[in-house]
Amino acid sequence: MANITKKVSWSSRGDESGAGEGTPLLNGSEPRVPAQLSGGITVCQVGRLSTVDLEEEITTEEDSARGRPKEIPHNEKLLSLKYESLDYDNIENQLFLEEERRMSFMGFRCLEISRWVVCGLIGFLTGLIACFIDIVVEQLAGIKYHVIKENIVKFTETGGLSISLILWAVLNSSFVMVGSIIVAFIEPIAAGSGIPQIKCYLNGVKIPRVVRLKTLVVKVCGVICSVVGGLAVGKEGPMIHSGAVVAAGVSQGRSTSLKRDLKIFEYFRRDTEKRDFVSAGAAAGVSAAFGAPVGGVLFSLEEGASFWNQMLTWRIFFASMISTFTLNFFLSIYHNKPGDLSNPGLINFGRFESDSMEYNLYEIPLFIAMGAIGGVLGALFNILNYWLTIFRIRYVHRPCLQVMEAMLVAAVTATVSFTMIYFSNDCQPLGPDHTEEYPLQLFCADGEYNSMATAFFNTPERSVRSLFHDSQGTYNPLTLGLFTLTYFFLACWTYGLAVSAGVFIPSLLIGAAWGRLCGILLSSITSAGTSWADPGKYALIGAAAQLGGIVRMTLSLTVILVEATGNITYGLPIMLVLMTAKIVGDYFQEGLYDIHIKLQSVPFLHWEAPATSHWLTAREVMSSPVTCLNRIEKVGTIVDTLSNTSTNHNGFPVVVQVSENDEPAKLCGLILRSQLIVLLKHKVFVELARSRLTRRKLQLKDFRDAYPRFPPIQSIHVSQDERECMMDLTEFMNPTPYTVPQETSLPRVFKLFRALGLRHLVVADDENRVVGLVTRKDLARYHLGKHGLEELQLAQT
Amino acid sequence: MANITKKVSWSSRGDESGAGEGTPLLNGSEPRVPAQLSGGITVCQVGRLSTVDLEEEITTEEDSARGRPKEIPHNEKLLSLKYESLDYDNIENQLFLEEERRMSFMGFRCLEISRWVVCGLIGFLTGLIACFIDIVVEQLAGIKYHVIKENIVKFTETGGLSISLILWAVLNSSFVMVGSIIVAFIEPIAAGSGIPQIKCYLNGVKIPRVVRLKTLVVKVCGVICSVVGGLAVGKEGPMIHSGAVVAAGVSQGRSTSLKRDLKIFEYFRRDTEKRDFVSAGAAAGVSAAFGAPVGGVLFSLEEGASFWNQMLTWRIFFASMISTFTLNFFLSIYHNKPGDLSNPGLINFGRFESDSMEYNLYEIPLFIAMGAIGGVLGALFNILNYWLTIFRIRYVHRPCLQVMEAMLVAAVTATVSFTMIYFSNDCQPLGPDHTEEYPLQLFCADGEYNSMATAFFNTPERSVRSLFHDSQGTYNPLTLGLFTLTYFFLACWTYGLAVSAGVFIPSLLIGAAWGRLCGILLSSITSAGTSWADPGKYALIGAAAQLGGIVRMTLSLTVILVEATGNITYGLPIMLVLMTAKIVGDYFQEGLYDIHIKLQSVPFLHWEAPATSHWLTAREVMSSPVTCLNRIEKVGTIVDTLSNTSTNHNGFPVVVQVSENDEPAKLCGLILRSQLIVLLKHKVFVELARSRLTRRKLQLKDFRDAYPRFPPIQSIHVSQDERECMMDLTEFMNPTPYTVPQETSLPRVFKLFRALGLRHLVVADDENRVVGLVTRKDLARYHLGKHGLEELQLAQT
């Protein structure tokens, strides 16, 4: 499996258009008059839409479809055809319109109310999960650090600290092993922070199994293990993924994994509604993680919602609020202070008092400079992680290897930490009101503690808080410098392991460390008397710079940091810093999440078409020829079309022959593979309808019941007799698909596609004949590279 | 003019379609085969798009087009045809595409940078304006209150306080007179808070003169006069309008009023770009007014941007941040504390310390009940104001009457305040660290002050702050009750006067008063010892409830209030309260801004089509028949079409005859009135181009120079010879207008129209022939009334 590159079928555009059907290679520049083929199938023009996800039927194919790291093509100049698109556009067929028209005003009211109920539930459950993670991590980490501390204290006197080191390394490795095994063997999609996956989902890409219950369970257990295992990770990122899974589950009113159907919320069983709820779930996750409900809303909007809707946003905000409130409430009970709602999020940066933390106008250039440093360091982090990921794809793709790597990282982390603490001689007096949770005395005098241990011998969240708030002189510069250096490489090595873990907290920690260092240096440069360079302030700015340099989020990150610090005063500096970090970082390398999305070759649509793409038109970007179906089509033809594994289209324009002569057929609708499968399953044939008059009419409910795991065509048996029957698609097709003329420029096509969240966009000529079909991959293929507009290649992986 | 109703031409749908052209009345249900008329004009189907705004050429018409209150039809079941639509869709004609294709990647970079620069400038200037208003108001109000206080002190001893009253009333009336005169006589659009107008602008409706420099000057001076004049108004609402005007001015790089063209930012001279900047300006205004940069962004997005764009939002945020920063910085200098950036906005609610202001779970039902009260009171406020507005439209429409009414209100406000203070015997001890700016002793003992005066004898902002923060026992319940009652009616009477003024602060003040009252009553009901019912907390909740009940904003208001109080802890309660207030209030009456928008019959598009409108299709809603133009059209025909005052279309589908026989013409593009006018002005005729080869080719610059005040057709002279020339529209028309089939349901049409911010949407049949045109008014016409779906009538006013 090491030679994965050979499996990647490097198909160029021309290859793809002509594949399977034996159609002569078309360059797609000239529309071609469609021809009626002998098989009865109207090939207007054939294009590959995207590979069908055969779900879990073909077991030999399953592993390769699972999106395990080993399957990632190692070249970001590819676009995978394996990802399907979500359909944000309602299929307004006759069934749907009839249902909507039947529904009374009160019916819509009830729907609206149930949307609110669902969002409330999402927030509540997400908050509960966050609470669970927090408490379990705190308890387990407490036990772990307690045991190790006892051990260290014992052996500091007697000698033989290597035993403590071994104990520490073994404890870490065991926790990480558990976390890594469940991820690598049970659900590989639960690896990492999940933010790239949720970004893709909200963008409209269907990532297989990303919002399943199993993923949630693995994610939650995994993140507990990796944080307790002492890795350089945070528990915040995975909350976003968890919230999204909760949302996808709750909103559907059933669980396919548990085989339970509560028969509620059936109206929400389609991509449009589900995606709205997943936005709310992601926001609730951010809200629970950082205590930032507004930041959560902005995260969802920044990453996802292409069409802004006031009510939707308000619901997302409600879910966020409930989530942070729930977490807050239960944590207050856990901490025996019921009603004290002052722990808004998983991470608590502590309160920055506005009086002590003013900044001055002349500090702003300093902040901007720190932003630039953060951008450079972030880019370095991303480049190193990029190389590491390529290496992992090539050589560390088997689950057992992945587990071993994770354990190795855990052991190394423990060893490095121990060594740093051991050789550090930065002793600080232990004040009466010290905030250190596990102060290590080690070789310090009595009443003192090892300062390096505050940073290393602690959960990363606490270390960040210490760096922000400990008073001046708590750390000496050497300690901070060494810590930054080691933690930088540890965090970089850790991200991408087969464990559930976030990168937010490690980034903040690195940034806080060098930020504080900057603050100390500035203080020492300027007159020692003035205290304007409060190291805590610079730690905050450094943390923002480093995080911004790595993830390159902007608006939402500003608001998240402002909310997490509970101080609005730093809004402008944080924004300036994040912007500088983004500009500087983008000069070298993309953001971390974007790198991982690109390495998975996901057809991700950005906000706008590349600026210099006005010379491209729909004619050039569309797939053509397109496989079309007649409005009344033979069952055999449909089955053959669907079974054609070499094409695997997902949407078919429906055409109608207006006159008897050879005049080409006109577009009259669009139908999806999933709809055809349901129709075939229920044998909705014209002949049968005539013979059995009492037969139940197919309803929208049948489509909803099958959603989202439509059976593959192979599982549907169609007899030879039935193949000769006819199917009338009129009632089921979308009769008013959006169309564009061939001359439409790419930015215009892009805008329509993105604003409405389409999956298929029909390109028609001025006679309303189908000449092509634009799908997500046709648009995602063009991107701005270093040498102007570049075109990605399409691959079957 | 009292019988304004007679001037309103109550035209039904049928009337409108058949008007002018003498075309037989069509009900628009069946497409009609177009006929070539003798005049050379291809009447596909004729529809009224919207009345041309003849700008300031026809002076007799000017007054009526000015949107003065007297012109508002007094029936909200009408939809005015006088408002044009903005075009958020780029006109991608050949000229545009050529320019875009010529532009290098660096060119786009520079454009992006200049967008940032413009946003920075917008923020800076908006902040400066806010600073100017704040300082001038403070100075003038200080002088006023000082003079009156001296006077009162003098006459309290000697008797004859009626002289003080007269002094107060005269001072107030004179300020208000000045403010009212400039508004009523110079720029009536500057009346009120400007938020309804900006909402409409961001929604895509072109409100004449709303973003002009003159409006800004009148607005700023007007708001100073009305606040200093002691009216029950705030200076915050107008900031939003001011920010929008600044944005519209700065982004165009020229001022038509000042006749200056800086020849910069020419690329931004079109609706798309301008509207983006106006969003930023509005956000900067909110940010400066409330110190709420995030709230400002959310306000803009909630009210405006239909298509969410990450970069745009980030720029809006930047403008907001710069705005609040600028205000902060200059105010810190003004207050002699340079660098102390703790005055984030015009209003300063003071800092709510999180320690003292915890809330408990059992208080949440109380908050919700207060939200309901706020909803009821808000609805009452709106109903009263609605009746008052109708009354004003009928009887108080002449500027001098308006000025007199404003002066009357000012005098009454002073009198009522004085009476309340005079008869109040709520004396409070004047502590050593009292915060009252102008403590009035009046009949109180030495060392005491009149508590009623704290509320009345003060700018409203200060009164709000006192109600939030004054310690328990500062006010007695009777004082608060009386104050609430009087201020409620005063504020209600004031809103809608011909003065620049906001409704935010009066609403907050009313709410804070009765909220504090609730707090006091709750304290007295429960055991007197416990202090959980901090009156300041209840004042805040009451303020939120009242404001929410009046304006019915939700998400952005939550964030604005959270940011203004600087305390995130109250996020959830405030949200619950605002939601309750909205639900309860909506049961009785719409929000105040929506009422005023409706009373002006603006074709405002909501976020979604009415829920129960699925049975309507494009066929029913579209205007038809449509006036089409040929691709190569006779100049005379074009001039006649544009001059036809009975139709006044603004967009014309361009069609082309494919074959010689009578087959109907196919759609090939769309051209706007404004483009045709520029073409006629530059005499872009086929014959002239042939004769004069050296003639300069028309460029995009010519269109930009004419934007946005295109001359009316009457000002363009076309000789009889020229009328026989031909015009080739190919290069200038938009060759790829969006089209929908006739069967498309209304929600689907609505979604496309709204998501892309269209102005014209062509309805085509399956032969690509034009059968109708959907414009804003066709969609805005349908709304959910109390008895299900209602259709508004169209009126020419």
Contacts between the chains, C-beta under 8 A, distances in Angstrom:
chain1	res1	chain2	res2	distance
A	90	B	748	7.7
A	92	B	745	5.8
A	92	B	747	8.0
A	92	B	748	5.7
A	97	B	614	5.5
A	97	B	615	7.8
A	97	B	745	6.3
A	100	B	614	3.9
A	101	B	614	5.2
A	101	B	615	4.8
A	103	B	612	7.5
A	104	B	612	7.5
A	105	B	611	6.8
A	105	B	612	5.5
A	105	B	784	7.4
A	105	B	788	6.1
A	108	B	611	3.8
A	108	B	612	6.7
A	291	B	568	7.8
A	293	B	571	6.0
A	294	B	294	6.1
A	294	B	298	7.9
A	294	B	559	5.7
A	294	B	562	7.7
A	294	B	571	7.8
A	297	B	555	7.7
A	298	B	294	7.9
A	301	B	301	8.0
A	301	B	308	6.2
A	301	B	313	7.9
A	302	B	310	5.7
A	302	B	313	7.4
A	305	B	308	6.3
A	306	B	307	7.9
A	306	B	308	6.8
A	307	B	306	7.9
A	307	B	307	7.5
A	307	B	308	7.4
A	307	B	751	7.8
A	307	B	755	5.5
A	308	B	301	6.2
A	308	B	305	6.3
A	308	B	306	6.8
A	308	B	307	7.4
A	308	B	308	4.1
A	309	B	607	5.4
A	309	B	608	7.0
A	310	B	302	5.7
A	310	B	554	7.9
A	310	B	555	7.5
A	310	B	607	5.0
A	311	B	607	6.8
A	311	B	608	7.8
A	313	B	301	7.9
A	313	B	302	7.4
A	313	B	555	5.8
A	314	B	554	5.4
A	314	B	555	5.2
A	317	B	555	5.5
A	317	B	558	7.3
A	317	B	575	7.0
A	318	B	575	7.1
A	318	B	579	7.8
A	321	B	571	6.2
A	321	B	572	4.9
A	321	B	575	5.6
A	322	B	572	7.9
A	324	B	571	8.0
A	324	B	572	7.8
A	325	B	572	5.1
A	329	B	361	7.1
A	339	B	358	7.0
A	339	B	360	4.7
A	339	B	361	6.2
A	340	B	358	6.6
A	341	B	358	6.9
A	341	B	359	7.5
A	341	B	569	6.6
A	342	B	354	6.8
A	342	B	358	7.7
A	342	B	569	7.4
A	344	B	568	6.8
A	351	B	354	7.4
A	354	B	342	6.8
A	354	B	351	7.5
A	354	B	566	7.7
A	358	B	339	7.0
A	358	B	340	6.6
A	358	B	341	6.9
A	358	B	342	7.7
A	359	B	341	7.5
A	360	B	339	4.7
A	361	B	329	7.1
A	361	B	339	6.2
A	554	B	310	7.9
A	554	B	314	5.4
A	555	B	297	7.7
A	555	B	310	7.5
A	555	B	313	5.8
A	555	B	314	5.2
A	555	B	317	5.5
A	558	B	317	7.3
A	559	B	294	5.7
A	562	B	294	7.7
A	563	B	568	6.1
A	566	B	354	7.7
A	566	B	568	5.9
A	568	B	291	7.8
A	568	B	344	6.8
A	568	B	563	6.0
A	568	B	566	6.0
A	569	B	341	6.6
A	569	B	342	7.5
A	571	B	293	6.0
A	571	B	294	7.8
A	571	B	321	6.2
A	571	B	324	8.0
A	572	B	321	4.8
A	572	B	322	7.9
A	572	B	324	7.8
A	572	B	325	5.1
A	575	B	317	7.0
A	575	B	318	7.2
A	575	B	321	5.6
A	579	B	318	7.9
A	607	B	309	5.4
A	607	B	310	5.0
A	607	B	311	6.7
A	608	B	309	7.0
A	608	B	311	7.8
A	611	B	105	6.8
A	611	B	108	3.9
A	612	B	103	7.5
A	612	B	104	7.6
A	612	B	105	5.5
A	612	B	108	6.7
A	614	B	97	5.6
A	614	B	100	3.9
A	614	B	101	5.2
A	615	B	97	7.9
A	615	B	101	4.9
A	666	B	766	5.3
A	667	B	766	7.6
A	668	B	766	7.3
A	735	B	741	7.6
A	735	B	743	5.7
A	736	B	740	6.6
A	736	B	741	5.2
A	736	B	743	5.7
A	736	B	744	4.3
A	736	B	745	7.5
A	736	B	748	6.3
A	738	B	740	7.9
A	738	B	752	7.2
A	739	B	739	7.2
A	740	B	736	6.6
A	740	B	738	7.9
A	741	B	735	7.6
A	741	B	736	5.2
A	743	B	735	5.7
A	743	B	736	5.7
A	744	B	736	4.2
A	745	B	92	5.8
A	745	B	97	6.3
A	745	B	736	7.5
A	748	B	90	7.7
A	748	B	92	5.8
A	748	B	736	6.3
A	751	B	307	7.9
A	751	B	756	6.8
A	752	B	738	7.2
A	752	B	756	6.8
A	755	B	307	5.4
A	755	B	755	4.3
A	755	B	756	5.7
A	756	B	751	6.8
A	756	B	752	6.8
A	756	B	755	5.7
A	766	B	666	5.3
A	766	B	667	7.6
A	766	B	668	7.4
A	766	B	768	4.9
A	767	B	767	7.1
A	767	B	768	6.7
A	768	B	766	4.9
A	768	B	767	6.6
A	768	B	768	5.6
A	784	B	105	7.4
A	788	B	105	6.1
